[in-house]
């Protein structure tokens, strides 16, 4: 058994080495239990494989079973990280520092050719996008990023992450809200790490980025798909917009929204949409505000509460914020999502060429 395991490890390592040399690696952090996979994530992988052609890209699903193959200097503190957010921040920093390529969270729908994203690396060290309020000189969103291997941002980001994990907490665990990133008690004893949200991710990366961008001697080049140019990948910073009902023409906000859709079989299915808190400022818990494609501007999205997103259906990708609204599809099959009444349902049908 030990010999088989050893030979398997050698074979895996050789395959990884050859793949990383030949193709652009695409890293997707996807922790799942066999038999309990999420339909939403599986659909995202399906669309990704369609748009990341195998002649140019090698898609790697990353989890605890194979991390050490790809990140040789994985910090031992990884085992004591408190949540998936901290783990994903560490993993994206390490993978891009070592190998470059594309990193994306599993709750990302890529709807067009991935090469449209990675081609920007020909003239840039790093590629990302901005959410509302970001400007790509000060900050960027990191759930979909691409980088050249060895670029200064990724390598310094990775070094800082490893250094932060060696820190001793200033306060005991009962006062963790006062602590920064730390993995030891004030007495120096190993403990479950305390990681503020984004502490290993954007809160670490953005200060490095700002300094590199200001370097006039050795300029750092970043390309951003900017939200203020209607090209960002998170036009709604909570993801709720994706799960509003998509209707054929203008409607008002209603207490209940039942939408009819003709299925591929020709049958008519009726869907009752999920109520999302905050959909309508005045009565977010009880109202559903549908959206539609305005006549003559079918790439835009108009909603009954006045929300309008320009070029919504032209975006390369969509971050779905599954930690906030993932419950919508918890019990849905992939086909349920595709056939569904939601804005996201159309995005999937378009991405899959239906």
N, C-alpha and C positions, 0 to 999 in steps of 0.2 A: 504493500500500500504506500509506503514511504517513497519507493522508487517511482511509482505511478504519479504521485503528487509532485515529485521533483521534476519528472519529465514534462508533466503538464505545465508547471511553472516556467520551465525553460521555453517550451513551445509558445506559451502566452507572451513571454517577454520578447521573443524574436518577432512574433506577429505584431506586437505593439510597436516595436522599433521600426519595422518595415513600413507599417501603416503611417506612422508619424512622419517618416521621411518622404513619403510619396504623395500624401494628400493633406488637405487642410483638416485638422482635427476639430470636431464639434463636440463639446462637453455638455452633457445634460445630467444634472444631479437628480437622480430618480431613486429614492428609497421606497420600496414597496414590499408588501407581503404577497408571496405567490398565492393566487386564488382570491386575492382581495385588491386587485388593481383598480385604480380609479379610471372610469370611462373618459373623463375629461383629459387626463394625462395621456391615455392611450391614443386618443384622437389627435392630440398635439404631436405625438411621435409619428403618427401616420402621415400627417401633413408635412412634418419636417422631412421625413424620408422621401416624400414626393418632391420637395423643393431643394433638398440638399443632394444633388445627383452623385451617385457612387463613383463616377469618374473623377470627381474633384474633391469630395468630402468623405471623411470617415467619422460616423456618428458613434460616440462612446457614451454608454449609460454608466454613470459613476455612482457608486455607493460604497458601503464599508467593506464589501468583499474584494474590491479591486483598487482602492485608493492608493495603497502603497506601491502598486505597480507604476503608477504615474507620478506620484510625489515621493521622491526618495528621502526627503528630509522632513517627513510629516512630524509635527511636534507631538510629543507624548501627551500633551494636554488635550489633544483632540478628543480623547475618550471621556474627558470631564466637561466638555462644552454643554451648555444647558439646553439648547434647542436647535431645531433645524435651520433657523435663520443664521445663527452664529456659525454652524457647520458650513452652510453654503457660502457665506462670506469668506471663510478660510479657504475653502476648496477652490473658488474662482480665482482668488489671488495666487494660490500655489500653482494651479494648472497653467494659467496664462504666463506666469513667470518662467516656468520650466519649458513649456511647449508652444505657447501662443495658440492661435486659432480662435474659435468662437466658444464663449460660455453662455448658456442660457438656463434659466430655471425651467422646471418641467411644466409650470403653468404659463407657458408662452405659446401662443399660436403664431406660427410663421406662415404667412399666407401667399408669399411670392418667392421667386428664386432667391435662395440664400446668397448667391453670388452677387446680387445687387448690394448686399451688406458688406461682404468681404472684399469686393473689388476696391472699396475705398482704402484698403490697406496698401494699395500700390503707391499712394502718395501720402500716407499717414501712418503714424506709429500705433494709433489706437482709434477705435470706432465705437460710438455709443449713441445714446439718444437722450433727449431732455424731456422731462415731465413739465406740466404747468408750473411756472415760477423758477425753473432752472434756466441757465443761459449758456452753458458750454464754455465759459471762461472761468467761472467760479465752481461749477458743479455739473453733474451728469447722473443718469440712472444706470445702475450696474446689473440689472437682471438680464440684460442682453448686451453683451460687449464682445468686441473682437480686438485682437492685439497681435503684433509681431512678437515672436519669441525673443526674450531678452530685452524687451523695451524697458526704458528707465522707470516708467510708472509702475509696471507690474512687479519688477524686481525689487524696487524699494518698498512697495506696498507689502510684498511677501515678507521681506526682512522685518518690517515694522510689526507685522502680525505676530511673527515668532517672538520678537522682543516683548511685545505687550503681554503675551501669555506667560512670561516669566515673572511678571510683576507680583508683588505682595500687596494684598488688600490693606488699605489704610484703616478700614473699620471691620468689625465682626459682621457675620452674615445677617444678623438682625437689622443692621443698618446698611444693607446692600445698596439702597437707593443713593447713598452718598459715595459709593465706590465707583471707580472707573473699571476698565478691563483688569482683572486680576484672577489668579488661580491658587493663591496661598493665603492662609490666615495671617493676621498681623504678627503671629508668632512664627511664621514660616512653614506651617504645616500644610500639605497639599489638601485642597478642598475642591468641591464642585466649582468650576469657574463662574465668575460673575461677568457677564458680557452685556453692557447696555445695548439697546437696539441699534444695529449698524456699527457697533464699536469696532468690529474687525473688517467692516465693509466700507461704506461710503464715508463714514466719519474718519476713517484712516486714510482713504484714497484721496479725498477732495483736497486736503491741505497739501499733499504731495503734488497733485495735479496743478494747483494754483501756482506753486513755486516753479514747476517745470514750464508752464505756459509763460511765465514772466522772464524766463531765461533767454536773453537776447543773444548770448554767445552760441548756445547750442539749442536752438528752438525745438520744442516738442510739438509735434503736429497731431492734432485730434480732429476727427470729423464727427459731427453730431447730426443726427436726424432730429431737427428741432421742432418742438411743439409750437413755437411762435411762427413757424413757417408751415404749419398744418401737416407735419411729417412725423411727429413723435409716436411712440408705441404705447402710450398710456394717456389718451385724451381724457379719460376719467380716472382720477387718482385713487378711486376705491374699487373700480371694476364693476360697479353696479349698473352702469349704462349698458353693458353687454347683455344683461339679463332682463332688460325691459322688453315688453312685447313689440314686435315689428309688425305694423299694420300697413294696409295698402294705401290709405289716404288719411287725411287729418281727422283726429278724434280728440275728445276731451279726456282729462284724467277721470278715472272711475274707481268705485270702491272695489269692484271685481272686474277682471278683464278676461273674457273668454275669446280665444282667437281660433279661427278655423284655418286649417292648411290642407291642401290636396297632397296626399302622399304619392310616391312614385307608382304605387299600385293603382292609383286612380281614386282610392277611397278618400273620404273627407274625415279628418280627425279634428276633434275639439280639444283645446288645451286651456286650462285655467292657469294664468301666469302667477308666478310667485311674487308676493308683496315684499319689496325691499325697503327697509326703513331709510328715510331720507330721500325717497324718490320725489317727494313734493314737500317743499319747506314748511308749508302750513299744516300739513297733516300726513307726515311721512309714513306713519304706521298703518294707515288704513286706505291709502290711495295708491293706485297704479297709474302711472303716466306712460302711455304708449309712444312709440316713435315711428317715423316713416321716412321715406326718401322723397324729398320735395320734387315736384314736377320740373323737369329741365335741369335739375341738379342732383342726379341720381347717386353721385358719389358722396353727397352730403347726408347728414342725419339730422332730422328735425324732430323735436319731442314736444309733447303737449304742454309741458311746464315751461316752454320757452327755450329750452336747451337746444343749441345748434352747434354742430361740429362740422367744420368744412373739411372736405376730402376724407371723410371718415373711412369710406370703403376703399380708399386708395393706399392705405398704410401697409407697410411691409410686414408688420408684426403687431401683436396685441398682448400686453401683459395682463393676465386675468385676475390677479390678486386673490388667488384661491383661499388664502388664509382668512379673507374677509367674506367672500361670497361663494366659496366652494360648496357650501351646503345645498345650493340650488340644484346641483346635478349629482348629489350623493347617491340617489337611488335610480339614476337614469342610465340606460345603456347608451353605447355610442350612437346607435341608430335613433334612439329617442332624442338625443341632442341634435343630431343632423336634421331630423324631421320636425324639431320643435318650433315654437312660435317666437323665439327670442332673437334679438339682434345678433347674438353669437351664432345662432343656427345658420343664418345667411352667410356669415363669415366662413363657417366651415364648409358649407355647400360650394361657395366660390373657391375656397382654397383647394378643395378636392376636385374641382372642375365639373361639378354637378349642374 
